[in-house]
Amino acid sequence: MTLSVDRPVLYPDSDGQPMADNTRQFQWIVLIKENLECCFADQPNVFVAGDLLWYPVEGEPKIRVAPDVFVVFGRTKGDRGSYRQWEEGNIAPQVVFEILSPGNRLQAMVNKQLFYQRYGVEEYYIYDPDHHDFVGLQRVEGELQVIEAIAQWTSPCLGIRFEFTPEALTIYRPDGEKFLTTIELAQERKAAREEAAAERQRAEAERQRAERLAAQLRALGIEPES
C-alpha cells in the first residue's frame, strides 16, 4: 500500500519574464519605484515593490502577476522573494503601475486589469512612454473605472499628483517636489554641495576682511567694537 504524501506548494520567485523590454520602460519603472520609496521612507508600514510576483490566493501558484510597481499600505518594509498575500495580513496592493513596452499586448493589459479588479487593487495606472499615452483607473463601486480627469489628478491613496500634457508626464510628490531620476538627484546634490562650499568661502573671506580691518584700526590706536 502506497501512502500519499502532501507535497508543499511551490510559489516561484520568478516568472521567467524580463523586468523591462527596453531602456525607456526600465527608466520609468525605476523612476516611479524609487521616488515612491522616498515619499514613504519615514512610514514603516508602507511597502513599495518593483517587478515582484504577487500571489493573492494560497494554494494557487498559477494565480499570480508581477506588476511593474506596486504599493501596499499596512505592510512593513523589507525584502521578499514574492508577495504572498495570505502571509501579509491578506492585504492586497492598493496601487499598481504598469509601464508599457512594444512587447506588451493589449490583451495582456486587459487581463491584468481584470486581475487587479478581482483581487482588490484600488488604483491602477498605465503609461506608454513610446506613444505617450497615460490612463488611470480607480475603484468605484467595486469596479476599476477610467479616471476622466487624469491630466491633473492627485492619487487618493498616494497623495502624488500627475500632470499629463501633450509633451510630458510629470509626477509630483505630496510635498510638491517633482519625481527626479537618479542623475537629476545627483546633480541636485552636487549643486547643493557646490553652493555650500561657495557659502563657506564667502564666510571665510568676510572673516578675513573683518580681521584685516580690525588690525588696521588697532594700528591707528582704535580698539574695534566686538
Secondary structure, DSSP 8 states (H G I E B T S, - for coil): ------------S--S--S-SSHHHHHHHHHHHHHHHHHTTT-TTEEEEES--EE-STT-TTS-B--SEEEEETS-----SSEEGGGTTT---SEEEEE--TT--HHHHHHHHHHHHHTT-SEEEEEETTTTEEEEEEEETTEEEE-TTTTEEE-TTT--EEEE-SS-EEEE-TTS-B---HHHHHHHHHHHHHHHHHHHHHHHHHHHHHHHHHHHHHHTT-----
